[in-house]
Amino acid sequence: MSLLNILTFPDPRLRTKAKPVAAVDGAIRTLVDDMLETMYDAPGIGLAANQVNVAKQVIVIDISEARDEPHVFINPRIEVRGPPVETDEGCLSVPGFYEPVTRREHVQVEALDQQGKPFSLEAEGLLSVCIQHECDHLEGKLFVDYLSNLKRARIRQKLSKSQRVRA
């Protein structure tokens, strides 16, 4: 396994729409393992493949306190349900920023697991929010897109400045 580089906003590659995985093979399973290692190391609770510059529909999530209950979603399809709920969201691609975002309380997801087997999951609460957040990444959308233009511009400016300082 190896750590992958996480792209940070405003990197235009984060806007790439992910393509469906044609077959869950060894390369995809390795990608999943590397994404999990990267997510845990960051540390984070979710990661989409396009955040590590791989335009494939692959998501990993682990909201457990012990960080030992990973969820893998390949080619996820979601149906959002329930009332809206506002939570503070952060993102490994937008480091250091947490802003309120409104999502739905429940989600029904159909996907493939790491072995390529189809499964269905009904999620609520934090897991539901994470699934919606990561599925947005697969569409090239970031949580900052839910913010005002002014807030998004300020975040872009601060992250661009910090990236120039590090370079």
N, C-alpha and C positions, 0 to 999 in steps of 0.2 A: 504494500500500500504506500501511497505517497500523498503529501500535501499538495493541493492545487492552489493556484493564485486566484483570489477572489477579486473580480472586477469591482471598481467603485464608481458611483455616480459622480460626474455626468458621462462616463465612458459610453460612447454610442453603441458599443456591442451589447450593452444591457437591453437595448431596444429591439434586438433580433428576436423574431418569433421562432420558437422551437419547433422542430419537425418531429412527427411521430417516430417511435422506435420501430423499425421493421421486424426485428427479431431480437429477443433477449438472449444474447450469447455471452461468451466469456469477456468480451470487451465491455459490454454493458455492465456485467456483474463487477468487473474491476472498477469501472467508473463509479458505480454505487459505493463500493468499499472506499474508494478515494474521497468521494464526496462526504461520506460519513466521517472519515478521519478528519477532513478539512473542517467540517461543521463543528465537531467536538473540540478541535484545537482552537477555533476562532475566538471564543466559544459562541455558539449559536444554537438555536432550536430548529432551524429549517434552512434548507439550501436547495436551489433549483440549478439544473445543469447550465443554463445560460449565464448564471453568475460566475461560473468557472470557465466561460468561453466555449461551452459545448452546446450547440443548438439542437439538443434532443429533449424530448418530453420525459424528463426524469426529475423526481423530487425526493428528497430525504427529509424526515422530520423526527425529532425526539424531544418530547416535552416532559419526559420523566425527570424527577429530581436526581435519581441515581444515574441518569443518562445511559440506560441499558434497555430501552424499549423503542428501538428504531422502527419507523414506518417508512416503507419504500413504495412509491407510486410511479409506475411507468405508464405513459399515455393516459393520464388521469382525465376523467370527464366528471364534472361536478354539477350538481343541482343544488342551488342555495335555497334554504327554507328558513322559516321562523322570523321572528321580529328582528329589526335592526339592533345592533349592539355597538357601542362605541368603546374602543380600547386604545391604549397607547401602543403604537407599533414602532418597532425599530427594524433594522435590516443590516445584514453583514455588508451589503453593498452601499449603505449609507451610514457609515460608522459614526457613533456618537450622537445620533439624533433620534429622538422619540417624539412622536406626534400622535394626537388622537385621529383615528380613522374609523369610519362606520362600516361595518360588515354585517352579515347575517349570523344569527345565533347557531343555526344548524346547517349541515351540508351532507348531502349524499354523494359519495364518490365511487366510481367504477374505475378500476385500474388493473394493471398487471403487477405482480410482485417480482422480487428479484430472481425468481426461477421462471418467470414468464407465465405464471398461472393467474387467471383472472380472479378478482375478488371484488366484493362490495363492502363498503363501510359507511355507517352513519356516524357522524361526529358532531359534537357540540362544544361550546365553550372555546378554550384556547386552541384545541386541536382543529376545530372548525375554522377559526380565524387564521391559523397557520396554513391550512390547506388552501384557503382562498388567497392568501398572500403569495404563496409559492406558485399557485396556478396563474396568478397575475404575471409573475416573472416569465412564465412560459409564453405569454402573449406579448412580452416586451413592455410590460407595465410595471411601474414601481409604486411603492406606497406614497411617495412624494407627489404622484400624479393626483392624489386625492386632496392635496393641500392647495391653498391659495397660490396664485402666481407669485405673489410677493414672498411668501414663506419658501416656496420651491427655489426661487432665484437666490435668496439668502443662503440656503443650504448649498446650492450649486457653487456659489461664490466662495463660501468657507471651505468646502471640500477641494475645489480647484486650487485655492491658495495653499492648503496644506499639502496637496500633491506636488505642487511646484517646489515647496520648501524641502520635501523629502527627496526630490530628484537631484 
